[in-house]
Structures are given as structure tokens and as C-alpha cells.
């Protein structure tokens, strides 16, 4: 603490710091014993001198008597000597309490003043109770001790007066005063007991508060240490995640080259003359390699997203053509299942919008593929509807609705996690890595959209994506694209009416 800090500054603020409290207590004690007590003692003796002067100068006396002068000089000299002794002896007197010693000497000086004052009235003896009043703030025992001491000193003074001046003994009056003085002293001591209890409670409250503050400080330090450990662990986890993403990206990229070689070789073998059994073997190898390449692509995309290296390349795209193309791509995987795959587009859909065609197609294919995978029979439908339409932009909703196995309520929140599927058995029964929906969620977030799901166990599911697009003016020479067809698929219009507001394309397997 700065040396320029005064005692008033110390008392101006509340603190529970033990070191600060000890320092403040030392400063307060020094101020009490070297300044406040000497001033109070000097004021007390000055009051006695004033009372003596008023009593002696009343009547015809115009000048103070020598006895009064000696009394005033003695009082002031004793007060000055006591103040000097307290100031010089504070902190150097060892176990001797100079203040308590001077309180005892004060009684003797007060008795000398009483001998002069009681010539006018014996009731000046009650001034001796001022010493009891001084000790009330200290505590019950000190006040009780001085109440007995004051009464004993007055009785001793009365005995002395009976020998020194028998004519002024007045024993009956003095005994009455001593009895009253003793009772008043006891009463004052009891008030000191109340004060002492309040002070003890205050001290106990301060000690409790200090213990609480120390406990909170320890807990705060522990929390800070724990926070530092968590921050260190988080940093390590981020580094590990980044290293994992880098490893997956590099490994996935390196695996694509041999997988493409396997696919090319299997396609060449399928085009060559083979026995039926050899043809089946080659087809199994080709399908397995295709599934492996799709998994590698998913891992590569997910690692790019986690590493923050996946960016969008916005170009003009025909949403009608892109949606039907996504359905065509998924139709190949659904050819072995008795399901109907269809696409429904809003009639007010603009010819072209600004988007990233590969990533938008990837999201739709992943949703459709996921729906086909978990639908054993029934239908899978892609719907594109308009939520908001302005002059320069529009908000679209892409919905994929299936009649598959559905999702339990307690599993819906976890399906968008990487390598997560509906239950443990679905990986064995339906296959897949669980990356499709995770990639969809990451791509939707990257495009600033939202993805939602509604499902009921055994009654199918509905996934939908809300995305914002900017409109692009269609070139005058660009004719309306025809619905895509596939050589291996047969399409038919499920809505023969020419006035229909929507266009349907279906594939029956």
C-alpha cells in the first residue's frame, strides 16, 4: 500500500483482505492511543478545570485563588505528560498497557479535583463514573472492573476524609452516593455487555465473510486453472482435428487414382467376351469399386468442409434440369426395389438461378439416395417449391419425401452427425457410411440455408432444405431444356393432362 494513504482513506472502503485489515487495525490503534485518548483526557481535565473555576469565581471573588491555579496547572500538566507518554511509549511498552495504567492514575487525579469540587456539593462524586463510561465500549469486564474500582476509590477517599477533616466526612451521604454510584456502574457495565456481544457478532460475521471470500478465491483459482486446462485441451483437439482432416484429404485423394484404375479395368472387362460367371464377378467388383469411390468422395468432401477449404463456385444453373438429373442419377440405385421415384417442380420456378451446380446436385442426390436406401417399397418424391419470390431473388424449398422405415424421435437429433445412422443394425442391413446427411448439413450451412426433417417410425420421412438464390436472366437463344432421359430407364408422364400446372417424371422399377 502507498505510504501516502491516510487513515481516512483506509476507513473509506470495506475490505476482507487479512493483510489490509491487520494494517488498518494497527493504524487505527495508533490513532486511538496517540491522538484520540490524549485529546479526550485533555478535554475531560479541561472540563474539570472549568467547573472548578466557575465554582470558585462565583459570588464576590474576582480573581482565582492560588489553590485553583495549582489545580488547573496540575490537571493540564498531567494531561500533557500522559499524552507525551502515550505517544512515545506506543508500540514500545511490551506487555504493559500504558493506556490502562493511566486510567488508574486518572482516578487519583480526579479525586484531587473532587476534593476541591465537593466543597460546593458532594454530588460531584458522580463524575468518577465517567471512567466507567469510557470502558463501556471496551467490554463488559473492563466496565465492571472500573465500576468496582471507582466505588472502592470513592469509599477510600471518604475514609481518608473522615481522618483528614472529620467535619466534612458526611458518612451517611457518602454511603448513599457510593451505593448509587455502584448501581449505576453495574448498569453501565451491562450496557457494555450488549455492546460487546454486538461487536463479537460483527467480528464473527467478518471472519465468516473472510472465510467465504477465501473459499471463493480458491474456487475461482481452481476454475481458472480448469479453464486453462480446457483451453489447452481444446487447442490440442483442434490441432488433432485439423491433422485428421488433412490426413483424410490427402489419403482420400491418393485413393482415388487406384480406384479409378480399378473401375476402368472392370469396365473394360465387362465389355470383353466373358463367361456368365466371370461377368457376374466383374460386375460385383465394379459395383464395389463404385461404392468405394463414392465413400472416398464423401470423406474427401467432409475433410474439405472441416478444414474450411471448400468454397462455392456460383454459376448460372437450370434448376429444372438439375433436379431431374439428380433423380436420374439416383434411379440407377433404385432399380432393384419396387419403388416409384418422381420429381415435382413448381410451375413458377424461374428458368435460371445463381448457384453451385455440383454442390446443389450433391445435396439432392444424397437426400434422394438416403431416402431410397431406407425405403423398401412405395415411393420417393422430390418436390421443389417457392417460399418467397422477389424481383431479383427467391427462396426455394427442396423436399424429399419417402415411405420408408422412418426415424424414431430420439434419433432425429443425431442423424446429421458424421458416421451416424438410425440404429446400429442399419449399417449392416442398409449399408452406407453415414456421411451423406452430414455433408448435406455442412453444405446447407455453407450456403446459408436450413435443413429440417420430419419422420415417424414405420411411416416414412420428409427432409427439406430452404435456400436463397439470385435470379439470372435466361439467354434469348437458350431453349427450354427437355426432360432428361436415360438409356437404361423408361420414363412416362404420370399426368397426361396438358393443362397441368406441374410436371411429373416417374420411373417404375
ROLO-87565 format. One record per residue (C-alpha): x, y, z. Coordinates in steps of 0.5 Angstrom, whole numbers. Example, Ala and Ser with C-alpha at 12.3 -4.5 7.8 and 13.67 -1.06 7.14 Angstrom:
BEGIN
<x=25 y=-9 z=16>
<x=27 y=-2 z=14>
// end
This chain:
BEGIN
<x=0 y=0 z=0>
<x=2 y=7 z=-2>
<x=5 y=11 z=4>
<x=1 y=17 z=3>
<x=-5 y=13 z=4>
<x=-8 y=16 z=10>
<x=-12 y=13 z=16>
<x=-19 y=16 z=13>
<x=-17 y=13 z=6>
<x=-16 y=6 z=10>
<x=-23 y=7 z=13>
<x=-27 y=10 z=7>
<x=-27 y=3 z=4>
<x=-29 y=-4 z=6>
<x=-25 y=-10 z=5>
<x=-24 y=-17 z=8>
<x=-17 y=-18 z=6>
<x=-13 y=-20 z=12>
<x=-7 y=-16 z=11>
<x=-10 y=-10 z=9>
<x=-14 y=-11 z=16>
<x=-8 y=-12 z=20>
<x=-5 y=-6 z=17>
<x=-11 y=-2 z=18>
<x=-12 y=-4 z=25>
<x=-5 y=-2 z=27>
<x=-6 y=5 z=24>
<x=-13 y=5 z=28>
<x=-10 y=3 z=35>
<x=-4 y=8 z=34>
<x=-9 y=14 z=32>
<x=-13 y=12 z=38>
<x=-8 y=11 z=43>
<x=-3 y=17 z=41>
<x=-9 y=22 z=39>
<x=-16 y=21 z=41>
<x=-15 y=18 z=48>
<x=-10 y=24 z=50>
<x=-15 y=29 z=47>
<x=-21 y=26 z=51>
<x=-17 y=26 z=57>
<x=-15 y=33 z=56>
<x=-22 y=35 z=55>
<x=-24 y=32 z=61>
<x=-19 y=35 z=65>
<x=-20 y=42 z=62>
<x=-28 y=41 z=64>
<x=-26 y=40 z=71>
<x=-22 y=46 z=71>
<x=-27 y=50 z=68>
<x=-32 y=47 z=73>
<x=-27 y=49 z=79>
<x=-26 y=56 z=76>
<x=-34 y=57 z=75>
<x=-35 y=55 z=83>
<x=-29 y=59 z=86>
<x=-31 y=65 z=82>
<x=-38 y=66 z=84>
<x=-40 y=71 z=89>
<x=-35 y=76 z=90>
<x=-29 y=73 z=88>
<x=-26 y=77 z=82>
<x=-19 y=73 z=82>
<x=-18 y=66 z=82>
<x=-15 y=63 z=88>
<x=-8 y=60 z=89>
<x=-11 y=53 z=90>
<x=-15 y=54 z=84>
<x=-9 y=56 z=80>
<x=-5 y=50 z=82>
<x=-11 y=45 z=81>
<x=-11 y=48 z=74>
<x=-4 y=47 z=73>
<x=-3 y=40 z=75>
<x=-9 y=38 z=71>
<x=-6 y=41 z=65>
<x=1 y=38 z=66>
<x=-2 y=31 z=68>
<x=-6 y=31 z=61>
<x=0 y=34 z=57>
<x=5 y=29 z=61>
<x=0 y=23 z=59>
<x=0 y=25 z=52>
<x=7 y=25 z=51>
<x=8 y=18 z=55>
<x=3 y=15 z=50>
<x=6 y=18 z=44>
<x=13 y=16 z=46>
<x=11 y=9 z=49>
<x=6 y=6 z=44>
<x=9 y=0 z=41>
<x=15 y=0 z=46>
<x=12 y=-1 z=52>
<x=12 y=-9 z=51>
<x=6 y=-12 z=55>
<x=5 y=-6 z=60>
<x=-2 y=-3 z=57>
<x=0 y=5 z=58>
<x=-7 y=7 z=57>
<x=-10 y=2 z=62>
<x=-4 y=5 z=67>
<x=-6 y=12 z=66>
<x=-13 y=10 z=67>
<x=-12 y=8 z=74>
<x=-8 y=14 z=75>
<x=-13 y=19 z=73>
<x=-17 y=17 z=79>
<x=-12 y=19 z=83>
<x=-12 y=26 z=80>
<x=-20 y=26 z=79>
<x=-20 y=25 z=87>
<x=-16 y=31 z=88>
<x=-21 y=35 z=84>
<x=-26 y=32 z=87>
<x=-23 y=34 z=94>
<x=-24 y=42 z=91>
<x=-30 y=41 z=88>
<x=-34 y=38 z=93>
<x=-34 y=44 z=98>
<x=-40 y=46 z=94>
<x=-43 y=40 z=93>
<x=-42 y=32 z=95>
<x=-45 y=30 z=88>
<x=-39 y=32 z=84>
<x=-37 y=25 z=86>
<x=-41 y=22 z=81>
<x=-36 y=25 z=76>
<x=-32 y=19 z=77>
<x=-37 y=15 z=73>
<x=-34 y=18 z=67>
<x=-28 y=13 z=68>
<x=-34 y=7 z=67>
<x=-37 y=10 z=61>
<x=-30 y=10 z=58>
<x=-29 y=3 z=59>
<x=-36 y=1 z=56>
<x=-34 y=1 z=49>
<x=-28 y=-4 z=51>
<x=-33 y=-9 z=54>
<x=-37 y=-12 z=60>
<x=-31 y=-14 z=64>
<x=-27 y=-7 z=64>
<x=-33 y=-3 z=65>
<x=-35 y=-8 z=71>
<x=-28 y=-8 z=74>
<x=-28 y=0 z=74>
<x=-35 y=1 z=77>
<x=-32 y=-3 z=83>
<x=-25 y=1 z=82>
<x=-29 y=7 z=82>
<x=-33 y=6 z=88>
<x=-27 y=3 z=92>
<x=-23 y=9 z=91>
<x=-29 y=14 z=93>
<x=-30 y=10 z=99>
<x=-23 y=10 z=101>
<x=-23 y=17 z=99>
<x=-29 y=18 z=104>
<x=-25 y=14 z=110>
<x=-19 y=19 z=108>
<x=-23 y=25 z=109>
<x=-26 y=22 z=116>
<x=-19 y=23 z=119>
<x=-17 y=29 z=115>
<x=-23 y=33 z=116>
<x=-28 y=30 z=121>
<x=-32 y=36 z=120>
<x=-33 y=34 z=112>
<x=-34 y=26 z=113>
<x=-42 y=26 z=112>
<x=-42 y=19 z=112>
<x=-49 y=18 z=111>
<x=-49 y=22 z=105>
<x=-42 y=19 z=102>
<x=-45 y=12 z=103>
<x=-51 y=14 z=99>
<x=-47 y=17 z=94>
<x=-43 y=10 z=94>
<x=-49 y=6 z=93>
<x=-52 y=10 z=88>
<x=-45 y=10 z=84>
<x=-44 y=3 z=85>
<x=-51 y=1 z=82>
<x=-50 y=6 z=76>
<x=-43 y=3 z=75>
<x=-47 y=-4 z=74>
<x=-52 y=-1 z=70>
<x=-47 y=2 z=65>
<x=-43 y=-5 z=65>
<x=-49 y=-9 z=63>
<x=-50 y=-4 z=57>
<x=-42 y=-5 z=56>
<x=-44 y=-13 z=55>
<x=-49 y=-11 z=50>
<x=-44 y=-7 z=46>
<x=-39 y=-13 z=47>
<x=-44 y=-18 z=44>
<x=-46 y=-14 z=38>
<x=-38 y=-13 z=37>
<x=-37 y=-20 z=38>
<x=-42 y=-22 z=33>
<x=-39 y=-17 z=28>
<x=-33 y=-20 z=29>
<x=-35 y=-27 z=27>
<x=-39 y=-24 z=21>
<x=-33 y=-21 z=19>
<x=-29 y=-28 z=20>
<x=-34 y=-32 z=16>
<x=-34 y=-27 z=11>
<x=-27 y=-27 z=10>
<x=-27 y=-35 z=10>
<x=-32 y=-35 z=5>
<x=-28 y=-30 z=1>
<x=-22 y=-34 z=1>
<x=-26 y=-40 z=-1>
<x=-29 y=-37 z=-7>
<x=-22 y=-34 z=-8>
<x=-19 y=-41 z=-8>
<x=-25 y=-44 z=-12>
<x=-24 y=-38 z=-17>
<x=-17 y=-40 z=-18>
<x=-19 y=-47 z=-19>
<x=-24 y=-45 z=-24>
<x=-18 y=-41 z=-28>
<x=-14 y=-47 z=-27>
<x=-19 y=-51 z=-30>
<x=-21 y=-46 z=-36>
<x=-13 y=-46 z=-38>
<x=-13 y=-54 z=-38>
<x=-20 y=-54 z=-42>
<x=-17 y=-48 z=-47>
<x=-10 y=-53 z=-47>
<x=-14 y=-59 z=-49>
<x=-19 y=-55 z=-54>
<x=-13 y=-53 z=-57>
<x=-10 y=-60 z=-58>
<x=-17 y=-62 z=-60>
<x=-17 y=-57 z=-66>
<x=-10 y=-59 z=-68>
<x=-12 y=-66 z=-68>
<x=-18 y=-65 z=-72>
<x=-14 y=-61 z=-77>
<x=-9 y=-66 z=-77>
<x=-14 y=-71 z=-78>
<x=-18 y=-67 z=-84>
<x=-11 y=-66 z=-87>
<x=-10 y=-74 z=-87>
<x=-16 y=-75 z=-89>
<x=-16 y=-70 z=-95>
<x=-9 y=-73 z=-97>
<x=-11 y=-80 z=-96>
<x=-17 y=-80 z=-100>
<x=-14 y=-76 z=-106>
<x=-9 y=-81 z=-106>
<x=-14 y=-87 z=-106>
<x=-18 y=-84 z=-112>
<x=-13 y=-86 z=-117>
<x=-12 y=-93 z=-116>
<x=-20 y=-94 z=-115>
<x=-21 y=-90 z=-122>
<x=-16 y=-95 z=-125>
<x=-20 y=-101 z=-122>
<x=-26 y=-98 z=-125>
<x=-23 y=-97 z=-131>
<x=-21 y=-104 z=-132>
<x=-27 y=-107 z=-129>
<x=-31 y=-103 z=-135>
<x=-26 y=-106 z=-140>
<x=-27 y=-113 z=-137>
<x=-35 y=-112 z=-138>
<x=-34 y=-110 z=-145>
<x=-30 y=-116 z=-147>
<x=-32 y=-123 z=-148>
<x=-33 y=-127 z=-141>
<x=-37 y=-133 z=-139>
<x=-43 y=-131 z=-135>
<x=-40 y=-133 z=-128>
<x=-34 y=-128 z=-130>
<x=-39 y=-123 z=-132>
<x=-42 y=-123 z=-125>
<x=-35 y=-123 z=-122>
<x=-33 y=-117 z=-126>
<x=-40 y=-113 z=-124>
<x=-39 y=-115 z=-117>
<x=-32 y=-112 z=-117>
<x=-35 y=-106 z=-121>
<x=-40 y=-104 z=-116>
<x=-36 y=-105 z=-110>
<x=-31 y=-100 z=-113>
<x=-36 y=-95 z=-115>
<x=-39 y=-95 z=-108>
<x=-32 y=-95 z=-105>
<x=-30 y=-89 z=-110>
<x=-37 y=-85 z=-107>
<x=-34 y=-86 z=-100>
<x=-28 y=-83 z=-102>
<x=-31 y=-77 z=-105>
<x=-35 y=-77 z=-99>
<x=-29 y=-77 z=-94>
<x=-26 y=-72 z=-98>
<x=-31 y=-67 z=-98>
<x=-32 y=-68 z=-91>
<x=-25 y=-67 z=-89>
<x=-25 y=-60 z=-94>
<x=-31 y=-58 z=-90>
<x=-28 y=-59 z=-83>
<x=-21 y=-56 z=-86>
<x=-25 y=-50 z=-89>
<x=-22 y=-51 z=-96>
<x=-29 y=-52 z=-99>
<x=-31 y=-46 z=-103>
<x=-37 y=-45 z=-107>
<x=-37 y=-43 z=-115>
<x=-43 y=-40 z=-117>
<x=-45 y=-40 z=-124>
<x=-52 y=-40 z=-128>
<x=-56 y=-46 z=-127>
<x=-62 y=-49 z=-129>
<x=-66 y=-52 z=-123>
<x=-71 y=-56 z=-127>
<x=-65 y=-60 z=-131>
<x=-61 y=-60 z=-125>
<x=-67 y=-63 z=-120>
<x=-69 y=-68 z=-126>
<x=-62 y=-70 z=-127>
<x=-61 y=-72 z=-119>
<x=-67 y=-76 z=-120>
<x=-64 y=-80 z=-126>
<x=-57 y=-81 z=-122>
<x=-61 y=-84 z=-116>
<x=-66 y=-88 z=-121>
<x=-60 y=-93 z=-122>
<x=-59 y=-95 z=-115>
<x=-67 y=-96 z=-114>
<x=-68 y=-101 z=-120>
<x=-68 y=-107 z=-115>
<x=-73 y=-104 z=-111>
<x=-81 y=-104 z=-112>
<x=-81 y=-96 z=-111>
<x=-83 y=-90 z=-115>
<x=-78 y=-85 z=-116>
<x=-81 y=-78 z=-118>
<x=-80 y=-70 z=-118>
<x=-85 y=-65 z=-118>
<x=-83 y=-58 z=-120>
<x=-87 y=-51 z=-118>
<x=-89 y=-48 z=-125>
<x=-87 y=-41 z=-123>
<x=-80 y=-44 z=-122>
<x=-75 y=-39 z=-126>
<x=-71 y=-41 z=-132>
<x=-64 y=-40 z=-128>
<x=-61 y=-38 z=-122>
<x=-54 y=-37 z=-119>
<x=-52 y=-43 z=-115>
<x=-46 y=-48 z=-115>
<x=-49 y=-54 z=-119>
<x=-44 y=-59 z=-117>
<x=-46 y=-58 z=-109>
<x=-53 y=-57 z=-110>
<x=-54 y=-63 z=-114>
<x=-49 y=-67 z=-109>
<x=-54 y=-65 z=-103>
<x=-60 y=-67 z=-107>
<x=-57 y=-74 z=-109>
<x=-55 y=-75 z=-102>
<x=-62 y=-74 z=-100>
<x=-65 y=-78 z=-105>
<x=-60 y=-84 z=-104>
<x=-61 y=-84 z=-97>
<x=-69 y=-84 z=-98>
<x=-68 y=-90 z=-103>
<x=-63 y=-93 z=-98>
<x=-68 y=-94 z=-93>
<x=-75 y=-95 z=-97>
<x=-76 y=-102 z=-99>
<x=-83 y=-101 z=-102>
<x=-87 y=-95 z=-104>
<x=-85 y=-88 z=-107>
<x=-79 y=-83 z=-106>
<x=-81 y=-76 z=-109>
<x=-77 y=-70 z=-110>
<x=-81 y=-63 z=-109>
<x=-78 y=-56 z=-111>
<x=-83 y=-50 z=-108>
<x=-82 y=-43 z=-108>
<x=-83 y=-40 z=-101>
<x=-81 y=-32 z=-103>
<x=-80 y=-29 z=-109>
<x=-78 y=-22 z=-111>
<x=-75 y=-19 z=-117>
<x=-68 y=-21 z=-116>
<x=-68 y=-27 z=-111>
<x=-72 y=-32 z=-109>
<x=-73 y=-37 z=-103>
<x=-74 y=-45 z=-105>
<x=-75 y=-51 z=-101>
<x=-73 y=-58 z=-104>
<x=-77 y=-63 z=-100>
<x=-75 y=-71 z=-101>
<x=-81 y=-75 z=-98>
<x=-81 y=-82 z=-98>
<x=-85 y=-88 z=-95>
<x=-79 y=-92 z=-92>
<x=-78 y=-94 z=-85>
<x=-78 y=-87 z=-81>
<x=-74 y=-85 z=-76>
<x=-75 y=-85 z=-68>
<x=-76 y=-79 z=-64>
<x=-70 y=-80 z=-60>
<x=-65 y=-81 z=-66>
<x=-67 y=-75 z=-70>
<x=-62 y=-70 z=-67>
<x=-56 y=-75 z=-68>
<x=-58 y=-77 z=-76>
<x=-54 y=-71 z=-78>
<x=-47 y=-73 z=-75>
<x=-42 y=-76 z=-79>
<x=-42 y=-83 z=-79>
<x=-48 y=-84 z=-76>
<x=-55 y=-88 z=-78>
<x=-61 y=-89 z=-75>
<x=-59 y=-95 z=-71>
<x=-54 y=-100 z=-70>
<x=-57 y=-105 z=-75>
<x=-58 y=-100 z=-80>
<x=-51 y=-100 z=-82>
<x=-51 y=-108 z=-83>
<x=-58 y=-108 z=-87>
<x=-58 y=-102 z=-91>
<x=-50 y=-100 z=-92>
<x=-47 y=-94 z=-92>
<x=-42 y=-90 z=-88>
<x=-47 y=-85 z=-85>
<x=-43 y=-79 z=-89>
<x=-49 y=-77 z=-93>
<x=-53 y=-73 z=-89>
<x=-47 y=-70 z=-85>
<x=-45 y=-67 z=-92>
<x=-52 y=-64 z=-93>
<x=-52 y=-61 z=-87>
<x=-45 y=-58 z=-88>
<x=-46 y=-55 z=-95>
<x=-53 y=-52 z=-93>
<x=-50 y=-48 z=-87>
<x=-44 y=-46 z=-92>
<x=-50 y=-44 z=-97>
<x=-53 y=-40 z=-91>
<x=-59 y=-44 z=-91>
<x=-63 y=-49 z=-87>
<x=-64 y=-56 z=-87>
<x=-70 y=-60 z=-83>
<x=-73 y=-67 z=-82>
<x=-80 y=-70 z=-80>
<x=-81 y=-77 z=-79>
<x=-85 y=-82 z=-76>
<x=-82 y=-89 z=-74>
<x=-85 y=-94 z=-80>
<x=-89 y=-88 z=-84>
<x=-83 y=-85 z=-88>
<x=-79 y=-79 z=-87>
<x=-79 y=-72 z=-90>
<x=-73 y=-68 z=-91>
<x=-73 y=-61 z=-93>
<x=-68 y=-55 z=-95>
<x=-69 y=-48 z=-95>
<x=-64 y=-44 z=-99>
<x=-64 y=-37 z=-102>
<x=-62 y=-36 z=-109>
<x=-61 y=-30 z=-114>
<x=-65 y=-30 z=-121>
<x=-61 y=-30 z=-127>
<x=-64 y=-27 z=-134>
<x=-65 y=-33 z=-139>
<x=-61 y=-32 z=-145>
<x=-66 y=-31 z=-151>
<x=-63 y=-36 z=-155>
<x=-63 y=-42 z=-150>
<x=-69 y=-46 z=-151>
<x=-73 y=-49 z=-145>
<x=-69 y=-56 z=-144>
<x=-72 y=-62 z=-145>
<x=-73 y=-67 z=-139>
<x=-67 y=-71 z=-138>
<x=-67 y=-79 z=-140>
<x=-63 y=-85 z=-139>
<x=-62 y=-90 z=-144>
<x=-63 y=-96 z=-139>
<x=-69 y=-92 z=-136>
<x=-76 y=-92 z=-139>
<x=-80 y=-86 z=-137>
<x=-87 y=-84 z=-137>
<x=-91 y=-78 z=-136>
<x=-96 y=-79 z=-130>
<x=-100 y=-73 z=-131>
<x=-103 y=-73 z=-138>
<x=-107 y=-67 z=-138>
<x=-103 y=-61 z=-142>
<x=-106 y=-56 z=-137>
<x=-103 y=-59 z=-131>
<x=-99 y=-54 z=-127>
<x=-94 y=-58 z=-125>
<x=-89 y=-63 z=-129>
<x=-88 y=-70 z=-126>
<x=-83 y=-75 z=-129>
<x=-83 y=-82 z=-126>
<x=-79 y=-89 z=-126>
<x=-82 y=-95 z=-124>
<x=-78 y=-101 z=-122>
// end
